[in-house]
Amino acid sequence: MSTIAPHGGRLINRLVPPEERDEMRRQAAGFRQIHLNRRQLSDLDLIGIGALSPLEGFMGRGDYERVVDEMRLASGLPWSIPVTLAVEEGQAASLAVGEQLGLVDGHGELRGLLELQEKFSYDKKREAHEVYRTTEDAHPGVQALYAQGEVLLAGPIRLLEGPHYSAYDPYHLTPEETRQAFTDRGWPTVVGFQTRNPVHRAHEYIQKCALEMLDGLLLHPLVGETKQDDIPPETRMRCYQVLLDGYYPKDRVMLSVLPAAMRYAGPREAIFHALIRKNYGCTHFIVGRDHAGVGNYYGTFDAHTIFRNFAREELGITPLFFDHAFYCRSCQGMATTKTCPHGPEERVSLSGTKVREMLLRVELPPAEYTRQEVAQVLLQWANTDQYRI
């Protein structure tokens, strides 16, 4: 059984083979170093394991400008979010095109190499306006953009080792590994589900609607950098595990983490997330209301309509669009605005803020909103010293 082709036709692999890693470390000892923040490290990892295929490194000017303006790479292939490496002007001035650079983390550990092919300035406000649809620094994605350096470094990378997150064992699979798992399970069609939150009943409903049509579900929570008030990934993982143990068929669902940072780019990030899941082997991708949104920057269904900018065959993955889901007391079951005739007073639908307030009062959210096993995990987290609303 063959799986869906990766974006661009080839699954990129920039991982250094184990037998070459000691030699790379010796060579890199004399290289100048670039210190990466958490988002840049996430991008490095994703490029290295092929999750961002066809990218082989951080974007050059040709790809960057066309992605910002047209949501396409220089080749014309659809791509919606710039993947860049920014440094300060002073550091960039000391670097020579053609040299090898060591990419290190916050502890000074070597994580990879960059062959510097370009360095160029860019317009942050233009990128903010086009990608995030706002230039306000209250937007977390724009805030991160404004905080980064003034010059972009571009070129192919080598990743020293694949990402490893001990907190998520055994759920950190590469695209190559998920693809093999789908083949082993005999799943010709697989739907991916993006989340940075615990799965509540509305999520469960749309996932199971998709499972009625397709062979498998990849529950693929994002565990990279998120907003400070988002629920931490370790807590979310416990929520996913208790939910899958009690309410999903074990032979038709797989849990794996995505080590990506959230951009909160709304519609553009919906395309980005779909293409990443295509690289992981998904044939379909669930797009709900306000996908990857934040605040009031995007319309409720802008993440649906943006897919009209591309022919289905050039994206290569099929989006499944779902309306707002909820529990309806009159229907006595889960429904959406497409299927339920009753008014909002009959619908159980809570905001994240409302749920957090209930948890702080040691009050479980209603069973119509979330499974009580999940609510218990959240309640335990909410009442630790680390939790702040």
HUPE-V443079 format. One record per backbone hydrogen bond with DSSP energy under -0.5 kcal/mol. NH is the residue of the N-H (numbers start at 1). CO is the residue of the C=O. E is the energy in kcal/mol with one decimal. If there is no record, write none. Layout:
BEGIN
nh=NH co=CO e=E
nh=NH co=CO e=E
END
This chain:
BEGIN
nh=9 co=6 e=-2.4
nh=12 co=10 e=-0.7
nh=14 co=48 e=-2.4
nh=15 co=48 e=-0.6
nh=16 co=159 e=-2.8
nh=20 co=17 e=-2.2
nh=21 co=17 e=-0.6
nh=21 co=18 e=-1.1
nh=24 co=20 e=-2.0
nh=25 co=21 e=-2.4
nh=26 co=22 e=-2.0
nh=27 co=23 e=-2.4
nh=28 co=24 e=-2.9
nh=29 co=25 e=-0.8
nh=29 co=26 e=-0.7
nh=30 co=27 e=-1.2
nh=31 co=28 e=-1.6
nh=32 co=100 e=-0.5
nh=34 co=102 e=-3.1
nh=36 co=34 e=-0.6
nh=36 co=104 e=-2.8
nh=41 co=37 e=-2.5
nh=42 co=38 e=-2.1
nh=43 co=39 e=-2.3
nh=44 co=40 e=-2.5
nh=45 co=41 e=-2.6
nh=46 co=42 e=-2.6
nh=47 co=43 e=-2.7
nh=48 co=44 e=-2.4
nh=49 co=45 e=-2.0
nh=50 co=46 e=-0.6
nh=50 co=47 e=-1.0
nh=51 co=46 e=-1.5
nh=52 co=46 e=-1.1
nh=53 co=50 e=-1.6
nh=55 co=52 e=-2.5
nh=58 co=155 e=-1.5
nh=59 co=83 e=-2.6
nh=64 co=60 e=-2.9
nh=65 co=61 e=-2.8
nh=66 co=62 e=-1.4
nh=67 co=63 e=-2.5
nh=68 co=64 e=-2.4
nh=69 co=65 e=-2.2
nh=70 co=66 e=-3.1
nh=71 co=66 e=-0.6
nh=71 co=67 e=-1.5
nh=72 co=66 e=-0.9
nh=73 co=77 e=-3.1
nh=76 co=73 e=-2.2
nh=79 co=71 e=-2.2
nh=84 co=82 e=-0.6
nh=85 co=153 e=-0.7
nh=86 co=84 e=-0.5
nh=87 co=151 e=-2.8
nh=92 co=88 e=-2.4
nh=93 co=89 e=-2.3
nh=94 co=90 e=-0.8
nh=94 co=91 e=-0.8
nh=95 co=92 e=-1.5
nh=98 co=116 e=-3.3
nh=99 co=96 e=-2.1
nh=101 co=114 e=-2.5
nh=102 co=32 e=-2.8
nh=103 co=112 e=-3.2
nh=104 co=34 e=-2.5
nh=104 co=102 e=-0.6
nh=105 co=109 e=-2.0
nh=108 co=105 e=-2.0
nh=111 co=103 e=-3.5
nh=112 co=103 e=-1.5
nh=113 co=158 e=-2.2
nh=114 co=101 e=-2.2
nh=115 co=156 e=-2.5
nh=116 co=99 e=-2.3
nh=116 co=114 e=-0.9
nh=117 co=115 e=-0.6
nh=117 co=154 e=-3.0
nh=118 co=154 e=-1.6
nh=120 co=152 e=-2.0
nh=122 co=150 e=-0.7
nh=124 co=122 e=-0.8
nh=127 co=123 e=-2.2
nh=128 co=124 e=-2.8
nh=129 co=125 e=-2.6
nh=130 co=126 e=-2.5
nh=131 co=127 e=-2.9
nh=132 co=127 e=-0.6
nh=132 co=128 e=-1.7
nh=133 co=128 e=-0.6
nh=133 co=129 e=-0.5
nh=134 co=128 e=-1.2
nh=139 co=136 e=-1.4
nh=143 co=139 e=-2.8
nh=144 co=140 e=-1.9
nh=145 co=141 e=-1.9
nh=146 co=142 e=-2.8
nh=147 co=143 e=-1.5
nh=148 co=144 e=-0.7
nh=148 co=145 e=-1.0
nh=151 co=87 e=-2.3
nh=152 co=120 e=-3.2
nh=153 co=85 e=-3.2
nh=154 co=118 e=-2.6
nh=155 co=58 e=-1.6
nh=157 co=56 e=-2.3
nh=158 co=113 e=-1.9
nh=159 co=14 e=-3.0
nh=160 co=111 e=-2.4
nh=160 co=158 e=-0.6
nh=161 co=111 e=-0.6
nh=166 co=164 e=-0.5
nh=168 co=165 e=-2.2
nh=169 co=166 e=-1.3
nh=171 co=168 e=-4.2
nh=173 co=171 e=-0.8
nh=178 co=174 e=-2.6
nh=179 co=175 e=-2.3
nh=180 co=176 e=-1.8
nh=181 co=177 e=-2.3
nh=182 co=178 e=-2.4
nh=183 co=179 e=-2.0
nh=184 co=180 e=-2.8
nh=185 co=181 e=-1.8
nh=186 co=182 e=-0.6
nh=186 co=183 e=-1.0
nh=187 co=182 e=-2.6
nh=188 co=186 e=-0.8
nh=191 co=216 e=-2.5
nh=192 co=284 e=-2.4
nh=193 co=218 e=-2.2
nh=195 co=220 e=-0.6
nh=200 co=198 e=-0.6
nh=201 co=369 e=-2.6
nh=204 co=200 e=-2.6
nh=205 co=201 e=-2.4
nh=206 co=202 e=-2.0
nh=207 co=203 e=-2.5
nh=208 co=204 e=-2.3
nh=209 co=205 e=-2.0
nh=210 co=206 e=-2.0
nh=211 co=207 e=-2.1
nh=212 co=208 e=-1.2
nh=213 co=209 e=-0.5
nh=213 co=210 e=-1.4
nh=214 co=210 e=-1.6
nh=215 co=189 e=-0.6
nh=216 co=189 e=-1.2
nh=217 co=252 e=-1.9
nh=218 co=191 e=-2.8
nh=219 co=217 e=-0.7
nh=219 co=254 e=-2.7
nh=220 co=193 e=-2.2
nh=220 co=218 e=-0.8
nh=222 co=195 e=-2.7
nh=223 co=258 e=-2.7
nh=224 co=258 e=-0.5
nh=224 co=260 e=-1.5
nh=230 co=227 e=-1.5
nh=235 co=232 e=-0.6
nh=236 co=232 e=-2.0
nh=237 co=233 e=-2.6
nh=238 co=234 e=-1.5
nh=239 co=235 e=-1.9
nh=240 co=236 e=-2.5
nh=241 co=237 e=-2.4
nh=242 co=238 e=-2.2
nh=243 co=239 e=-2.0
nh=244 co=240 e=-2.8
nh=245 co=241 e=-2.2
nh=246 co=242 e=-1.2
nh=247 co=243 e=-2.2
nh=248 co=244 e=-1.0
nh=252 co=249 e=-1.9
nh=254 co=217 e=-2.7
nh=256 co=219 e=-2.1
nh=257 co=171 e=-3.7
nh=258 co=221 e=-2.8
nh=259 co=257 e=-0.6
nh=260 co=258 e=-1.8
nh=262 co=225 e=-2.8
nh=266 co=292 e=-2.1
nh=268 co=265 e=-1.3
nh=270 co=266 e=-1.6
nh=271 co=267 e=-1.5
nh=272 co=268 e=-2.1
nh=273 co=269 e=-3.1
nh=274 co=270 e=-2.0
nh=275 co=271 e=-2.4
nh=276 co=272 e=-2.1
nh=277 co=273 e=-2.1
nh=278 co=274 e=-2.0
nh=279 co=275 e=-1.8
nh=280 co=276 e=-1.4
nh=281 co=278 e=-1.4
nh=282 co=277 e=-2.7
nh=283 co=190 e=-1.7
nh=284 co=190 e=-2.3
nh=285 co=318 e=-2.1
nh=286 co=192 e=-2.3
nh=287 co=320 e=-2.9
nh=288 co=286 e=-0.5
nh=290 co=300 e=-3.3
nh=291 co=288 e=-0.8
nh=293 co=290 e=-1.9
nh=297 co=294 e=-1.6
nh=302 co=299 e=-1.5
nh=304 co=301 e=-1.2
nh=305 co=301 e=-1.8
nh=306 co=302 e=-1.8
nh=307 co=304 e=-1.2
nh=308 co=305 e=-1.8
nh=309 co=306 e=-1.8
nh=310 co=307 e=-1.6
nh=314 co=311 e=-1.0
nh=315 co=311 e=-1.4
nh=316 co=312 e=-2.6
nh=318 co=283 e=-2.6
nh=319 co=317 e=-0.6
nh=320 co=285 e=-3.1
nh=321 co=319 e=-0.6
nh=322 co=287 e=-2.1
nh=326 co=335 e=-2.4
nh=327 co=348 e=-1.2
nh=328 co=326 e=-0.5
nh=328 co=333 e=-2.7
nh=329 co=327 e=-0.5
nh=329 co=346 e=-3.0
nh=332 co=328 e=-1.7
nh=333 co=328 e=-1.4
nh=335 co=326 e=-2.6
nh=337 co=324 e=-1.2
nh=339 co=336 e=-1.3
nh=340 co=336 e=-2.2
nh=346 co=343 e=-1.9
nh=347 co=344 e=-1.3
nh=348 co=327 e=-3.0
nh=349 co=347 e=-0.9
nh=355 co=351 e=-2.1
nh=356 co=352 e=-2.3
nh=357 co=353 e=-2.2
nh=358 co=354 e=-2.0
nh=359 co=355 e=-2.3
nh=360 co=356 e=-2.2
nh=361 co=357 e=-1.1
nh=362 co=359 e=-1.8
nh=363 co=358 e=-2.5
nh=369 co=366 e=-1.8
nh=370 co=366 e=-1.9
nh=374 co=371 e=-0.5
nh=375 co=371 e=-2.2
nh=376 co=372 e=-2.1
nh=377 co=373 e=-1.4
nh=378 co=374 e=-2.2
nh=379 co=375 e=-2.6
nh=380 co=376 e=-2.1
nh=381 co=377 e=-1.9
nh=382 co=378 e=-2.9
nh=383 co=379 e=-1.2
nh=384 co=381 e=-1.7
nh=387 co=384 e=-1.1
END
